[in-house]
Amino acid sequence: MSYLEKYYFWLENEYFDEPAKAELRALSGNKEEIKDRFYKDLEFGTGGLRGKIAMGTNRMNIYTVSRTTQGLANYLIAESQKDYHSLYPQNYLDRGVVIAYDCRHKSREFAEAAALVLNANNIKTFIFEDIRPTPELSFAVRHLHAIAGIVITASHNPPEYNGYKVYSSDAGQIIPEIADKIIYHINQIKDYSLIKKIELSTATKEGLFNIIGSEIDQVYLQKVKELTIRDGNYLDKAIKIVYTPLHGAGNIPIRMILKERGFTNVFVVEEQTHPDPNFSTVESPNPENPAAFELAIQLGQKVNAEILIATDPDSDRIGLAVKNDPRHCEEHPFLSLRGSETTEAITYTVLNGNQVGVLLLHYILSSKKELYQLPTNGFIVKTIVTSDMSRVIADSFGVETYETLTGFKFICHQVKVVEEKEKKSFLFGYEESIGYLAGDFVRDKDAVIASMLICEMAAYYHKKGLNLLQALENLYQKYGYYEEDQHSIYLEGQEGEKKIAEIMEVFRKNLPQIKNMEIIRIDDILIGKSYHPKSPTLKTTSLDLPLSNVLKIIFSDGSWYCLRPSGTEPKIKLYLSFHAQTKKEALQKIYHVKEAIFKKINLLTPTYS
């Protein structure tokens, strides 16, 4: 059907309720909006759905969530018939699906809708009583031995978005192989009336719809505490810490874990503690953006905090800001001054995800080595767009580094494979987009774990008379300067999709040349090949990565940049990582390369910014 045929089908079919039809009738005459809502089905990517909340096939709503869940149910039922489940298929389905959700608009409604569709298919569900961090969902899947998990969240996206992520029985986000099977079953549902229904009262009475709560919280937080590396006299637990949950799900668990660890000076941004689906105190609830720290900085200045931490709405990502030494504050890019002219200014630097990652990595490895806890078969996992400084640090401790595609689903899948096949010990995994993981009881990035380790690390260095900026500078002086940057180009709608595809095609055909920078290798992950630009037929090797629309360009000094379309948002992302012996030299390289890249992109999309 054309987009207009789909639009009228929703208007005329009795399956869709009157409020949905009223919303769609209000679009009459607005062809562009109708087209954007109906020109395609909201895509189930490698992890699930994400989109704006509204009526239409290309939107997040009760109907698209139900259709997706029916597809998931059909997949799970098909799995129950496999040889290893076929003798007791209902026992498999009785293990159930765990469902969590965050504070976004419609999150509870979508979570209950998903649960009831599964219940109507005779699949048990275990739904959290209230909002929970996404990593706790991952933990609960393993703890309850469930066959799958669902979390309703759009992570750090703007308020008008929501999403639907699926986890497999190993508690990691589903990988492409599984996603493809679920997509197949979703695509078989051409008629919404095929979606099975059951009343909540009936599902509850039959033991299909189950509520879970504090019993899972307690076990999860105890496991987090067990990741403590240093304690007691090693730490200055009186260090002043400011925390903001940015209106999300991290508020209770993170405050609880820091209290139980004995941190006595934790100050919380009160304006941002309560769940708020509009995220009304921030332009964007994304702690990657320095602007998200505005209120935390104000509180930090008031109490003279050493560090500020912020978690996103579903509390799987964490950002960090560190108090500057006032003698050197002009060196730092993000400053905020106290109003009084007579008082010495307190300013903060917001670290990027790579900087926090290498600090945590070095702290974990060096501490474990000093305490004789570093395994001889340890390994870390990073993504292909994460700083190579982590590999250099890991090498210095005799720890192996594994590399994956962008996304924590790939990091955690790699962890599982290496643990099971090579019997090695996982130590740390991270990605540049402020996602971190230690431990083996969660298979996703975890801001609750990371918050505890960051505060422990800051307290350790504070006891030694150092702040985290000084600790980071020491690492740069030891391992060399690595400067990273990233830039997102938003291109929405059908035309935006075409433009993103055009950008990738143009760069594959003709890369921009940069003076004094020699390209020695191109990794085209779409075809799974790595080759030299001047002799692709002679020096081609295969890449041990799943195929994905990613292009990485590597220079002779080991620096690189990478282009990839986002899998969850209408944008194309540019990543850059440049290495040099001085900070100034590394920044100059980034500047010249970005200038050449943007010049080429501007020829295709002059108004991309």
N, C-alpha and C positions, 0 to 999 in steps of 0.2 A: 504493500500500500504506500501511496505517497504520504507526505507529512500532513497534507490537508485531509486526506481520507482517514488517517489515524486520529486526527483532531476531531472530526465529526463522529467517528466511531465511539470515542470516549464520551462525546456529548449525548449520543443517542442510545448507548447500550445500558440496559438496566443494572448491569453489574456495578457500575460506578455510582457512588452516592450523590445526593443533591449538592452538598457543599463543594464537592469536586467539580461538578458540572457548572455551578455558579462561578467558581474561579475561572474556569475555561471560557464561559460565555463572556466574561469581562474582557477577554482578549480579542473579541471580535473586531476585525479590521486591522489588527496589529500583526501583519503577516510575518515580520521578522521574528517576533517573539514566538509566534505559533511554530514557525519553522524550527527555531532553536530548541523548542521543547519536544518536537515530534520527528525531526529528520532522522533520528536514529534511536535505538534503545540505549539507555545508560549502560555503558560498557562495564562488564565484570572483568577487571584486570587481573593481574597475577595475584592480587590479595583480596579483591572484592570490589565494592561499589564506592564511589564518592562523587557527590554533585550537589547542586543547589536544591533546596527544599521547595518543591512546588509540584503542581499536577502536570503530567506529561510523561511520555515514555523515556525522555532524556533527563529526568529529574528524580530526586529522592522523594518518595512518597510511600504511603501504605501499600499501594498496588505494586510498585516496582520491588519493594522489599519483600512482599508476599510471593511474587513470582520467582524472585531469586531464591527464596527459602524453599519453595516447592522443588526447584531444580536441585538444591542441595539435598533435600529429603530423598528425591529420586536417586541421586548419586549414592547416598548412604545405604539406601535399601538395596541397590545393586551390589554394593560392596558386601552387604550382609549375606549375599548369595554366593560369594566367592568360596572356593574350596575350603579355605581355612576358617570360614565362618558358617558354612552351609549346614552343618549338623545342628547348630544352635543359633540360628539367625536372630531370634528375638533377644537372646542373651546379649548379643552384640548391640542391638538397638537400645536395650535397657541401660547400657552404660551411659547413654545420653549425650546431650550437647549442653555445654555451659555457655551462658549468655551474660555479658556485662554491657554497661553503657555509661556514657559520660553525661555532662550537664547540658548538652546542646538541645535546641528546639527539636521536639518530637522523638528524642532519644528513647525515653521510656516507652512511648507508644510503639515505636518501631521494634524495640526489644520484645515487647509482649506479642506483637503481631508475628514476629519470627517464631517465638516459642509456640504459639498456638497452631501455626501451620505445621511445625514439626510434630506437635502432639496429635494433630488430626491424621498424621501419617503413622501414628502409633510409635513415635520416637520420644523418649523421655527428655525433659529439659530441666536444667538447674539454673535459675535466673537470680542474680544478685538482688538483694532487697533495695539497694540504693546505688548511687554512682560509685564506681571503683576504678582504680588505675588499670589501664590496659595490661601492664605486666602481671597484675594479679589474676587476670583472666587466663593468661598463659599458664601461670602456676596452678590454677584451679583445674585446668584440663588434665594436667599430669597427676595432680593430687587425687582427683576423683576418678582417674582412669577412664575419662570420657572419650568418645569417638571423634569429637570435634568441638570447636568453640566458635562463638560469634561475639564480636564487640561492635557496638554502635557508636561510632565516633568519626569525626573528620579531623582529628588531631589538632593541628594549629591553624587550620583554615579559618577564613572569616565566618561571622555568625550565621550567614545565610546558607552555609554548607552543612551537610551531615554525610555519614558514610557507614559502611558495613564491611567489616573485615572477617575473614574466615580463617580458622586455625585447624590444623589437622590433629590427629590423635597424639602426635609427638609434641604438641603444644607450640609448634612454630607456625608462623603464617604459611599458608599453602604455597607450594612452589608451582611453577608453570605446568608441570606434568599433571598435577592434581587439578589445578585451575581449569585446564583444558577439558577435563572430564566433566567438571561441574558445569562449565559453559555449554557443553554439548547438551546436558539435561535441561538447562535453562532454555536453550534455543528450541527445544521440542515443545515448549509450552506456548502455543500460538493463541490459545483461548484462555482468558483469565478465569473463566468458569471452571477450568480444570484444577484450579488451586483448591486444595481441601481445606475445610473449615471445621472448627469445634468451638463450643462455648467455654469460657474460662472456668465456669463452675463445674462443668463436666470433666474438663481436663484435670482439674485439681482433685475432684472426687476419685478419679480413676488412677491417681498417682502419677500422672504424666507431667503435670506442671508443678515444679518444686521451687521453693524459695531458699536461698542460702545467704549467710551473712557473717557474723563475727567469728564463727568457728573456723572459717577459712582465713579470715584476717589474722587471727592469732598465730596460726601455723606459718603463714607466709612471713609475717614480721619476725618470727623467731628464726626462720631460715635466713632472712636478711641479716640479722644480728650475728649469725654464725660466720659471716664473711668479714668480720672484724679482723684486721691484720695487726695493728698496734693499739695498745690501750695503756691505761695507768700513767706512769711517770713519763712515758714517751710523748704524751700529748698535753697541750695547754687547753683544757676543755672550757676554760673561761673565755675563750676567743669569742668576739662578738659577731654574730651571724644574722643577716636579714634574709627572710624567706618570703616569697610570694608565690601562691599557687595559680595566680592569674585567673581566679574564679573557677578553677577546675578541680579534678578528683584527687590531687595530691595533698590537699590541706591536712586531712586527718592522719593518714599513714606516715607522711614525712615528719610532721610535728611529733608524732608518737615515737618514731624510731630515733629521732635526735634526742628526745627526752630520755628514752630508755638507755641511750648510749652515754648519757651524763653531760650533754652540752647544756650549760646553765644560762647562757646568754643568747637565746634565739628570739629574735624580734620578728613578728609577722606583720605584713602589710594588711591591716584590718580591712581596708576598702576593697581588697581583692580576695578575701578569705571565703566569702559566700558564693555558692554556685550561681552563675549568671550567664544564661545562654546568649545574651547580647554582648558580653565582655565589655561592659559599658565604660570601664576606666582605661581601656587601651584601644589604640587604633587596630592592632592585630595581636592576638594572644600567642604570639610566636616568640619565645625567648631567644631565638637566633637574632632577632632584631634588637639593637640597643635601645630603641624607643620603648620597648616593653618594660624596661627597668626604671622608667621615670619615677614612679612612686617608691620603688625600692631604694633608689638613690636618695630620694628626699629623706626617707626613714634612716638610711645608712648614715647620712650626714648628721642627722639629729642624735644618733646613738654612738657615732664613731665606729661603725662596724668595719671589720677587716674584709669580709666577703659578703656578697649578695648572691643568692641563688633563686632561680625562677623556673617553674615547671609549666609545661603546656597543659591544655585542658584535660587530656587523658593521661597525663603524668608518665609518659614514656620518654620524653625529651627533657633535658635540663640545661639551662644557661647559667653562666658564672661571670660575675664582675668582681674585680679586686681593687681594694683601695690603693691609690697611688701614693708614692713618696712625694710630698709637695715640692721637694727640691728638683724633681724630674718630671713633673706632670705635663710639661710641654711636649714630651716625647710621645704621649699617648693620645690616640685618635678620638676617644669619646670622653668628654669632660663635662662635669656639671658642678657649678659653683654654689656655695652657700651665699645667701643674700647679703650678709653683713660685710661691709668693706673693712671693718676693723678686726675681723676674725679670719684666721688663716683658712683658706679654702680647703675643703675635703672633696676630692674628685675620685672617680672610678674608671677603670678600663674594663670594658666588656670583652672577654676572650672569645675567640671563635672555637668551633667544635674541634678542630685539629689541635689547637693549643691546649684545650682541656684534656683531650685524648692523650697527648704525649706526656702531659704532667701526671695523669693517672697511671698510665702505662709504666713510666719510670718509677713512680712511687711504689706501685705494686711489686714490680720485679726487684727493685733494690731492697725493699723491705723484706720480701720473702727470702732473698739471698742472704741478707744480714741475719735473719732469724732462722736460717737453715731450713726454710720451707719451700725453696724453689725446686720443683721437680726437674729431673734430668731430661724428661720427655715433654716439657711444656710447650705450648703453642699459643699464638694469638691469631685473630682473624680481622682483616680490614677489607674495605672495598677498594675497587680500582680507582676511585676518585678521592680517596683518603690519603693524607700526607705520607710520603715515603720515609719521613723522619721516624715513624713508628717502626718500620722495618730495621732501620739503622740501630735504634735503641734495642730492639729485641735481639738483633744479632750480637750486640755487645754483651748480652747476658746468656748467650747460647740458646736462645729461644727461637723456635721456628715461626715464620710468618706465612699464613695462607691468605690468598686474595680472592675476592668474589665480586660479582656484579653489585651495583648500587641497590641498597635495600637490606633491612635487617633480616628479612626472611631468608636471604641468601647467606648472610653471616651465620645465622643459627643452623641452617641446613648443613653448612660446611662444618660447623662444630660437631653436629651429630655424626656426620660421615667420618670425620677424623677420629673422634672418640671411639666409634664402634669398629671401624676397619683397621685403624692404626694403633689403637689402644693408648693414645696420648692424652695428656692432661691439659684441659682448656684453662687459660689464665685470664684472658681479657679479649673483648671484641669491641670495636667502635667504628662509627662512620662520622664523616665531617659535619653532618647535619645534627649535631649535638645528641647523638644516641650512643649509649654505653652499656656494657654488660659484663659482669663478673659472676662466677658461680654457675652451677649446672641445673638449678631447679626452675629457672625461667628460660624460655626460648624466644625472647624478644628484648629489645632495648628497655631499660628499666631505670626510671628517674628516682625511684625510691632507693634502690641499691646505690645508684650513682651519688645521690645526695649524701648518704651516709659516708661513702668513701671520700667524697670531696671535702666534707667537713673534717673527717679524720686526717686527711692529708694536710689541709690548711692548719689544723691544730698542731700537727707534727712539726711543720716548718716554723710555725709561730714560736713553738717551744725552743727552736734552734736560732731564733732571732731573724728569720726570713719570712717575707710574704711570698705569695705564689708568683708574682711578677719577677721577683728576684730569682726564685727557683727556676722559672722558665728561661730567664736570661742565662743562667748557669748551664742549662741544657743546650741552648744555642751555641754558647762558647765551646762546649765540649763536642757537639755533634755537627755544627754548622747551622747556618740560618736557612730555615724553610719558611717561605712566605706563601700563603694560600689566599685565594679569592674565589668568589663565585657570583654569578649574575644570572637572574631569571628574566626571560623575555616572555611576557604574557600575550597570547594571541588566541582570543576566544572564538567559539563558534565553528561552523563548517569551514569558513574562509581561513580562520586561524589554523585549523588542522592542515589545510593545504599549504599554508605558508611555512609551517614548521617542517613539513615533509620536503618542501622546496629548499629550505636552508640546509637540511641534512644532505640532500642530493648535490647541491652546489659545492659544499665543502668536500664531499667525497670526490668530486671531479677535479677541483682546483683549489688547493689550499693557499691562503695568503702567505707570502714570503716575508720574513722578518730579518732585517739587517743584523749581521753577526750572530744569527741563531740558525744552526744547521739542523734540519729535521732528519733523524736517522731511522725512525720507525713509525709506522702507522698501524694501530690496532683497530681493525674494523670488525667489531663484535657482531655486526649484523650478518656477516659471512663467516665469522669464526676464524679469520686470518690475520696474521701480523706480517707486514712486509716493509721493505725499504722503498722509499718513494721513487728512487731512480732505477731500481732494478727489481720490480715486484715479482717477476717470474722466477728470478734466480734465488732470492733470499726470502721466500715465503715460508712461514711456519704456521701450524695450527694452534689456536688458542683453546686452552682447557677451561672454557666458560660456556654457559648456555647462550644461545644466540639471542641478541638483543640489539635494538637500534641505538648503538653507541659508537662514537668515533673518538679515539684517543690519539693525540699526536705527541710524540716524544722527541726531545731535542738531545743533542750530543752531550750536554752536561747533566742529563738525567731529569731536567725539568720537563713539564708537559702541560697540555691543556686538553680538555675533553668536552664534547658536546653530546647531549642526550635529551630527547623529549621526556617530559615528566610522565609517569604512569598514572598519576592521580589528579593532576591539575592541567589546565590549558596553557602550558608554557614549555619553552625549551630552556634547558639549563646549561650554563657555561661554567666549568670548573678550571681553575688554574693552580699550579703548584710549581714554584721556582726556588732553586737551591743556589746558594752562593756563600762565600766566606764572610760577607758582611750583609747586614740588613739593607743598607742603601742599595747595594748591587742587586740583591734579589728583588727589591721593589721596582728598580728601574727596568729590570727584565719584564716583570708583570705589566708595567705601564706600556711598554712598546708593543708587547704581544696583544694586549687588550685593544690598543688603538687600531692595530691592523685587523683584528677580528671584527670589531664594531664597524669599521669602515666598509668591510665586505658585506656584513649583515645589513647595514643601512642602505646599500644599493638595492636590497630585496624588500626591506620593510622600513622605509624612511621614518615612520612614526611609531616604531616598536616600543619606545619608552613611554 
